[in-house]
Amino acid sequence: MLKINLQYDWERFHANYCVNIKPGMTTLLGGSGEGKSTLLHLLGGYLEGRGELYFHEASLLSLPAYERPISTLFQSDNLFPQLTVWQNVAIGVSPSLSLNREQKEKVSWALEKTQLVDKVKRFPQALSGGQAQRVAIARALVRKKPILLLDEPFSALDPALREEMLYLVNEVTDELGLTTLLISHLPQEACLVGGRVILIEQGEVIAHEPVSVLSQPEPHALFSNYLGVGVSSRSTI
Ligand SMILES: Nc1ncnc2c1ncn2[C@@H]1O[C@H](COP(=O)(O)OP(=O)(O)OP(=O)(O)O)[C@@H](O)[C@H]1O
């Protein structure tokens, strides 16, 4: 269980997040500027919050980003153009790229998971957008951290590829028992990955429900406010 009770103040924005998150997929929904990224940055250790943050009863708050049991995937997770696919993943384990056998096995495992085994010698410029994103996912996976934070990493991909990436994230979350938090602007993405949804408004978690809340004939009042209309009438991904 990830126990969050965190506060943070931007100049004109006060955030106060209070929620307990179980392993599995959780999608963070909310309008623009409501505080989704701020929460992920606090969890990842990229912003210094006040309050409490526990994972399996261990406090994470005083840990720097690199010591937290967390991998973060951002939209701008660029690959190193001068490194091959294998090296771009291996750098997630060891920045010097000198890996021992166990570390090499980790890299092979992540490349297999992301179906990149036949692309290991390619350079990023010879990859499609989806393949490049898979390399970024492999680099996040290779760190083998139990919490995965996804700050709209797939929003630049076309709908079919985005769907493919979401299936992949869902699959590894299940298989590895990860606690995965995905920021999305599309309620349909939450329906696709399943699990639970959190609604963030003005820097607070105002609802935390199973994803089925989005497809019920009578949606949860708070979610229907956010959606404006029923989910089913919105565009599909
Ligand atoms: N660098 C910053 N300096 C000052 N205020 C900021 C900064 N970043 C964010 N904020 C404030 O925090 C609020 C929440 O921002 P945040 O990026 O967390 O929202 P979001 O829900 O992720 O938005 P979006 O969906 O548009 O990415 C914003 O409305 C803004 O007022």
The ligand as a MOL file (V3000), in Angstrom:
LIG
                    3D

  0  0  0     0  0            999 V3000
M  V30 BEGIN CTAB
M  V30 COUNTS 31 33 0 0 0
M  V30 BEGIN ATOM
M  V30 1 N 6.6040 25.6420 -11.9700 0
M  V30 2 C 5.4910 26.1580 -11.4520 0
M  V30 3 N 5.4920 27.3730 -10.8990 0
M  V30 4 C 4.3670 27.8960 -10.3430 0
M  V30 5 N 3.1910 27.2580 -10.2850 0
M  V30 6 C 3.1300 26.0290 -10.8260 0
M  V30 7 C 4.2630 25.4140 -11.4400 0
M  V30 8 N 3.8960 24.2060 -11.8880 0
M  V30 9 C 2.5990 24.0670 -11.5730 0
M  V30 10 N 2.1420 25.1650 -10.9330 0
M  V30 11 C 0.7730 25.3740 -10.4190 0
M  V30 12 O 0.2690 24.1490 -9.9540 0
M  V30 13 C -0.9920 23.8760 -10.5220 0
M  V30 14 C -1.0600 22.3800 -10.8150 0
M  V30 15 O -0.1630 22.0670 -11.8670 0
M  V30 16 P 0.0120 20.5950 -12.3970 0
M  V30 17 O 1.0480 20.6340 -13.4600 0
M  V30 18 O 0.2280 19.6930 -11.2490 0
M  V30 19 O -1.4340 20.3210 -13.0150 0
M  V30 20 P -1.9120 19.1560 -13.9890 0
M  V30 21 O -3.2180 18.6900 -13.4430 0
M  V30 22 O -0.8480 18.1400 -14.1270 0
M  V30 23 O -2.1190 19.9620 -15.3260 0
M  V30 24 P -2.0510 19.4570 -16.8520 0
M  V30 25 O -3.1270 18.4300 -17.0160 0
M  V30 26 O -2.3520 20.7090 -17.6230 0
M  V30 27 O -0.6620 18.9400 -17.0850 0
M  V30 28 C -1.1070 24.7490 -11.7600 0
M  V30 29 O -2.4070 25.2000 -11.9240 0
M  V30 30 C -0.1650 25.8780 -11.4740 0
M  V30 31 O -0.9170 26.9100 -10.8950 0
M  V30 END ATOM
M  V30 BEGIN BOND
M  V30 1 1 1 2
M  V30 2 1 2 3
M  V30 3 2 2 7
M  V30 4 2 3 4
M  V30 5 1 4 5
M  V30 6 2 5 6
M  V30 7 1 6 7
M  V30 8 1 6 10
M  V30 9 1 7 8
M  V30 10 2 8 9
M  V30 11 1 9 10
M  V30 12 1 10 11
M  V30 13 1 11 12
M  V30 14 1 11 30
M  V30 15 1 12 13
M  V30 16 1 13 14
M  V30 17 1 13 28
M  V30 18 1 14 15
M  V30 19 1 15 16
M  V30 20 2 16 17
M  V30 21 1 16 18
M  V30 22 1 16 19
M  V30 23 1 19 20
M  V30 24 2 20 21
M  V30 25 1 20 22
M  V30 26 1 20 23
M  V30 27 1 23 24
M  V30 28 2 24 25
M  V30 29 1 24 26
M  V30 30 1 24 27
M  V30 31 1 28 29
M  V30 32 1 28 30
M  V30 33 1 30 31
M  V30 END BOND
M  V30 END CTAB
M  END
